[in-house]
Each structure stands twice: as structure tokens, then as C-alpha cells.
Amino acid sequence: MYRTILYLDDFYANMERWSFNLQVFFLNSRFRQIIDIRQSKKDFIQDRTIYEDAYIFAPNLHAMGLMAERDFSQLPISLS
């Protein structure tokens, strides 16, 4: 099923402004996917996991200076 990815056009137009919003959207979307998959009791292959957003994409945006420290520190991840 195709879902509109909110913030994607905004993100590509102004990455520094929209990187946090997009990451929160993706984290929420992945979490909902996990719940839907578990409730369906069917077998699924998921091409992206919640871990990729939290431990790869968000830290990379932060490291590239595209996500403010304040925003990055609010994401529900711990890299320590």
C-alpha cells in the first residue's frame, strides 16, 4: 500500500528545517507498521526497520549539520 510521505517535498526543499519532522514521521510510521504486522498475524518482509531511521538516518542528518542538536537530542534513541 502506498502512503503519502508527509514532509518529503519540504525536506528536499529545506533539509535543515524539515529533517526532524521527517524523522519523527518515519519513526511513527515504522512503529505503526510494526503494530499492523503483529496484529495481522501474517508473514511480512519489511524493507526498512525502525532501527534504520533511529540509528542510521537521523544520526547522519545530525552529523552533516542538517539536524540541530536540540532536535536530535529529542529523538527517542540513545547512542551512548
ABEGO torsion letter per residue (X at the ends): XBBBBBGAAAAAABAAAAAAAAAAAAAAAAAAAAAAAAAAGBBBBBABBAAAAAAAAAAAAAAAGABBAAAAAABBBBAX
